[in-house]
Amino acid sequence: MSEAGAFTAVTRGLRVTVRSFFLVDQSDPEEGRYVWAYRVQISNEGRDTVQLLRRSWNITDAQGRTQQVHGDGVVGEQPVLEPGEVFEYTSGTPLATPSGFMRGTYHMVVTTSGEAFDAEIPAFSLDSPHGRGALN
């Protein structure tokens, strides 16, 4: 974690920072629906221009149930990041429990060489005021 509330991982000069936010207005604890938004910042601190092609997520709830999500790009985009560039996006996820955590991978490619590599998305907690307050 780099600063309060932010989770960070660096892979081959690609810094991924995530913050999550519990969405009270979209959640309904009585119905077992808890919703979070998460803000991701991807910073290219390396020397190569890279492109994010696909994403893979593992979303785990408080009962240990894990959902795997795979897809092209993020929020409908496959961003290209030149050295020094930053891409940010916001997405979200619902759970049936008041807490959980997410982790994942961005499947990247170096645009000049075609070399593929996976960039780590750090594990980050999904905590709500309805949970026990333990870090998952």
Kinemage of the C-alpha trace (Angstrom):
@kinemage 1
@onewidth
@group {chain A} dominant
@subgroup {mainchain}
@vectorlist {calphas} color= white
{ca met a 1} P 0.000 0.000 0.000
{ca ser a 2} L 1.510 3.343 -0.999
{ca glu a 3} L -0.775 5.757 0.842
{ca ala a 4} L -3.852 5.572 3.041
{ca gly a 5} L -6.564 3.614 1.279
{ca ala a 6} L -4.512 2.948 -1.856
{ca phe a 7} L -3.142 -0.435 -2.894
{ca thr a 8} L -0.229 -0.492 -5.355
{ca ala a 9} L 1.742 -3.051 -7.368
{ca val a 10} L 4.521 -2.458 -9.911
{ca thr a 11} L 5.342 -4.869 -12.749
{ca arg a 12} L 7.994 -4.011 -15.352
{ca gly a 13} L 7.616 -0.300 -14.731
{ca leu a 14} L 3.815 -0.395 -14.864
{ca arg a 15} L 2.396 0.971 -11.593
{ca val a 16} L -1.198 -0.040 -10.806
{ca thr a 17} L -2.884 1.787 -7.919
{ca val a 18} L -6.408 0.977 -6.732
{ca arg a 19} L -8.805 2.590 -4.248
{ca ser a 20} L -12.219 1.126 -3.440
{ca phe a 21} L -15.354 2.917 -2.227
{ca phe a 22} L -18.490 1.396 -0.706
{ca leu a 23} L -21.612 2.664 -2.506
{ca val a 24} L -24.280 3.090 0.160
{ca asp a 25} L -26.881 4.355 -2.321
{ca gln a 26} L -26.591 1.256 -4.553
{ca ser a 27} L -26.366 -1.277 -1.718
{ca asp a 28} L -29.249 -2.993 0.072
{ca pro a 29} L -27.927 -4.958 3.076
{ca glu a 30} L -31.401 -6.333 3.882
{ca glu a 31} L -31.435 -7.936 0.418
{ca gly a 32} L -27.822 -9.135 0.680
{ca arg a 33} L -26.565 -6.654 -1.948
{ca tyr a 34} L -23.361 -4.720 -1.288
{ca val a 35} L -21.826 -2.608 -4.068
{ca trp a 36} L -18.399 -1.021 -4.424
{ca ala a 37} L -16.739 1.245 -6.955
{ca tyr a 38} L -13.013 1.051 -7.486
{ca arg a 39} L -10.741 3.630 -9.088
{ca val a 40} L -7.698 2.335 -10.947
{ca gln a 41} L -4.693 4.390 -12.017
{ca ile a 42} L -2.217 2.746 -14.411
{ca ser a 43} L 1.067 4.654 -14.740
{ca asn a 44} L 3.734 3.704 -17.274
{ca glu a 45} L 6.982 4.391 -15.441
{ca gly a 46} L 8.977 2.188 -17.818
{ca arg a 47} L 10.760 2.863 -21.110
{ca asp a 48} L 8.458 0.930 -23.459
{ca thr a 49} L 5.092 1.890 -24.928
{ca val a 50} L 2.575 -0.743 -23.795
{ca gln a 51} L -1.037 -1.631 -24.503
{ca leu a 52} L -3.572 -3.182 -22.150
{ca leu a 53} L -5.299 -5.953 -24.131
{ca arg a 54} L -7.259 -7.966 -21.553
{ca arg a 55} L -8.049 -8.194 -17.853
{ca ser a 56} L -8.559 -11.090 -15.455
{ca trp a 57} L -10.125 -10.582 -12.008
{ca asn a 58} L -10.647 -12.816 -8.979
{ca ile a 59} L -13.417 -11.417 -6.784
{ca thr a 60} L -13.766 -13.164 -3.410
{ca asp a 61} L -16.581 -12.568 -0.938
{ca ala a 62} L -16.509 -12.913 2.864
{ca gln a 63} L -17.564 -16.587 2.614
{ca gly a 64} L -14.583 -17.426 0.387
{ca arg a 65} L -16.594 -17.762 -2.832
{ca thr a 66} L -14.478 -16.578 -5.766
{ca gln a 67} L -15.804 -15.327 -9.078
{ca gln a 68} L -13.445 -15.074 -12.037
{ca val a 69} L -14.033 -12.338 -14.595
{ca his a 70} L -12.140 -12.093 -17.888
{ca gly a 71} L -12.570 -9.628 -20.716
{ca asp a 72} L -11.040 -7.429 -23.364
{ca gly a 73} L -9.591 -4.130 -22.172
{ca val a 74} L -11.106 -2.060 -19.386
{ca val a 75} L -14.306 0.013 -19.543
{ca gly a 76} L -14.519 -0.644 -23.286
{ca glu a 77} L -10.975 0.548 -24.013
{ca gln a 78} L -7.602 -1.050 -24.732
{ca pro a 79} L -5.416 1.898 -23.752
{ca val a 80} L -1.927 2.469 -25.132
{ca leu a 81} L 0.446 4.021 -22.596
{ca glu a 82} L 3.637 5.693 -23.719
{ca pro a 83} L 6.399 6.180 -21.111
{ca gly a 84} L 5.195 8.703 -18.535
{ca glu a 85} L 1.513 8.382 -19.463
{ca val a 86} L -1.282 7.562 -17.029
{ca phe a 87} L -4.689 5.955 -17.657
{ca glu a 88} L -7.442 6.067 -15.045
{ca tyr a 89} L -10.856 4.459 -14.919
{ca thr a 90} L -13.625 3.647 -12.470
{ca ser a 91} L -15.614 0.429 -12.366
{ca gly a 92} L -17.575 -1.488 -9.772
{ca thr a 93} L -18.661 -4.821 -8.390
{ca pro a 94} L -21.512 -6.188 -6.271
{ca leu a 95} L -21.191 -8.877 -3.594
{ca ala a 96} L -23.704 -10.835 -1.533
{ca thr a 97} L -21.589 -10.307 1.620
{ca pro a 98} L -20.607 -7.075 3.440
{ca ser a 99} L -16.909 -7.500 2.647
{ca gly a 100} L -14.502 -9.230 0.305
{ca phe a 101} L -11.465 -8.549 -1.810
{ca met a 102} L -10.329 -8.393 -5.417
{ca arg a 103} L -7.058 -9.047 -7.213
{ca gly a 104} L -6.190 -9.507 -10.824
{ca thr a 105} L -3.969 -9.208 -13.843
{ca tyr a 106} L -3.759 -6.934 -16.865
{ca his a 107} L -2.552 -8.785 -19.945
{ca met a 108} L -0.226 -6.299 -21.645
{ca val a 109} L 1.864 -6.136 -24.802
{ca val a 110} L 4.927 -4.041 -25.649
{ca thr a 111} L 3.788 -2.275 -28.828
{ca thr a 112} L 7.175 -2.190 -30.579
{ca ser a 113} L 8.206 -5.825 -30.036
{ca gly a 114} L 4.883 -7.596 -29.519
{ca glu a 115} L 6.231 -9.083 -26.275
{ca ala a 116} L 3.384 -10.022 -23.935
{ca phe a 117} L 3.520 -9.766 -20.149
{ca asp a 118} L 1.121 -9.770 -17.216
{ca ala a 119} L 0.920 -6.773 -14.893
{ca glu a 120} L -0.282 -7.426 -11.350
{ca ile a 121} L -3.386 -5.687 -10.056
{ca pro a 122} L -2.797 -5.540 -6.285
{ca ala a 123} L -5.192 -7.284 -3.929
{ca phe a 124} L -7.502 -4.718 -2.361
{ca ser a 125} L -10.221 -5.007 0.219
{ca leu a 126} L -13.906 -4.341 -0.228
{ca asp a 127} L -15.102 -3.210 3.187
{ca ser a 128} L -18.485 -1.828 4.155
{ca pro a 129} L -19.842 -0.405 7.403
{ca his a 130} L -21.851 -3.641 7.660
{ca gly a 131} L -18.785 -5.890 7.980
{ca arg a 132} L -16.768 -6.798 11.042
{ca gly a 133} L -14.045 -4.350 10.049
{ca ala a 134} L -11.390 -7.008 9.471
{ca leu a 135} L -9.042 -6.656 6.517
{ca asn a 136} L -9.609 -9.564 4.189
